[in-house]
Amino acid sequence: MAVKVIAFVTVKEGEEKAFEAAADVCVAASRAEPGVLYYDLWREAEGERRYVFNELYTDQAAVQTHMGSDHFKAFGMVARDLATGRPTIIVTNPINVAD
């Protein structure tokens, strides 16, 4: 069953460019992972320092593979110093999803 993950990260003032640069590496590598249907990064239009990762995986095993990947771990180490706190992560399962 597909798994959608949405993660919100608020970045410290002045650290936006550093966060985006580190995220670019993680996003590119994540998109190449088997089982990743999409992996996108958005920036909140108002407030300007909250970022939204919008991810879709084929199944829970793909999520676990992603979380164990070197690029995800490396990004996590960098992001924790740039973020104001821990991310808010929402994991969802499909109920009524268009093909």
C-alpha positions as CSV (number, residue, x, y, z in Angstrom):
1,M,0.0,0.0,0.0
2,A,1.3,3.5,-0.9
3,V,2.5,5.7,1.9
4,K,2.5,9.5,1.8
5,V,4.8,11.5,4.1
6,I,4.5,15.2,4.7
7,A,7.2,16.8,6.8
8,F,7.3,20.4,8.0
9,V,10.6,22.0,8.9
10,T,11.0,25.6,10.2
11,V,14.4,27.0,9.6
12,K,16.3,29.6,11.6
13,E,16.3,33.1,10.3
14,G,19.2,33.6,7.9
15,E,19.7,29.8,7.3
16,E,17.2,29.4,4.4
17,K,19.8,29.2,1.7
18,A,22.0,26.8,3.6
19,F,19.0,24.6,4.3
20,E,17.9,24.7,0.6
21,A,21.4,23.7,-0.6
22,A,21.5,20.8,1.8
23,A,17.9,19.8,0.9
24,D,18.7,19.9,-2.9
25,V,21.3,17.1,-2.4
26,C,18.8,15.0,-0.4
27,V,15.9,15.6,-2.8
28,A,17.9,14.6,-5.9
29,A,19.2,11.4,-4.3
30,S,15.8,10.5,-2.8
31,R,14.1,10.8,-6.2
32,A,16.5,8.2,-7.5
33,E,15.6,5.6,-4.8
34,P,13.5,2.6,-5.8
35,G,10.1,2.9,-4.3
36,V,10.0,6.7,-4.3
37,L,7.1,7.9,-6.5
38,Y,7.8,11.5,-5.8
39,Y,9.8,13.6,-3.4
40,D,9.3,17.3,-3.5
41,L,10.3,20.3,-1.4
42,W,8.0,23.3,-1.0
43,R,8.4,26.6,0.9
44,E,5.5,28.1,2.7
45,A,4.3,31.2,0.9
46,E,3.6,33.2,4.1
47,G,6.1,33.2,7.0
48,E,8.8,32.2,4.5
49,R,10.8,30.0,6.8
50,R,8.7,26.8,7.0
51,Y,9.5,24.1,4.4
52,V,7.3,21.2,3.4
53,F,8.6,17.9,2.1
54,N,5.9,16.1,0.1
55,E,6.8,12.5,-0.4
56,L,5.1,9.4,-1.9
57,Y,6.4,5.9,-1.6
58,T,5.2,2.6,-3.0
59,D,5.1,1.0,0.4
60,Q,6.4,1.2,4.0
61,A,9.5,-0.8,3.0
62,A,10.4,2.1,0.7
63,V,10.0,4.6,3.5
64,Q,12.3,2.5,5.7
65,T,14.9,2.3,3.0
66,H,14.8,6.0,2.5
67,M,15.1,6.7,6.2
68,G,18.2,4.4,6.3
69,S,19.9,6.0,3.3
70,D,23.2,7.8,3.7
71,H,21.9,10.9,2.0
72,F,18.9,11.1,4.3
73,K,21.1,10.7,7.4
74,A,23.6,13.3,6.2
75,F,20.8,15.8,5.5
76,G,19.4,15.2,8.9
77,M,22.7,16.0,10.6
78,V,22.9,19.3,8.7
79,A,19.2,20.2,9.0
80,R,19.1,19.8,12.8
81,D,21.6,22.7,13.1
82,L,19.6,24.9,10.7
83,A,16.1,24.1,12.0
84,T,14.4,25.8,14.9
85,G,13.4,22.4,16.3
86,R,12.3,18.9,15.4
87,P,10.3,18.5,12.2
88,T,6.6,17.8,12.2
89,I,6.1,14.6,10.3
90,I,2.7,13.2,9.1
91,V,2.5,9.7,7.7
92,T,-0.7,8.9,5.8
93,N,-2.3,5.9,4.0
94,P,-4.6,6.3,1.0
95,I,-8.3,6.2,1.4
96,N,-9.7,7.6,-1.8
97,V,-6.9,8.5,-4.2
98,A,-7.1,9.2,-7.9
99,D,-4.9,7.1,-10.2
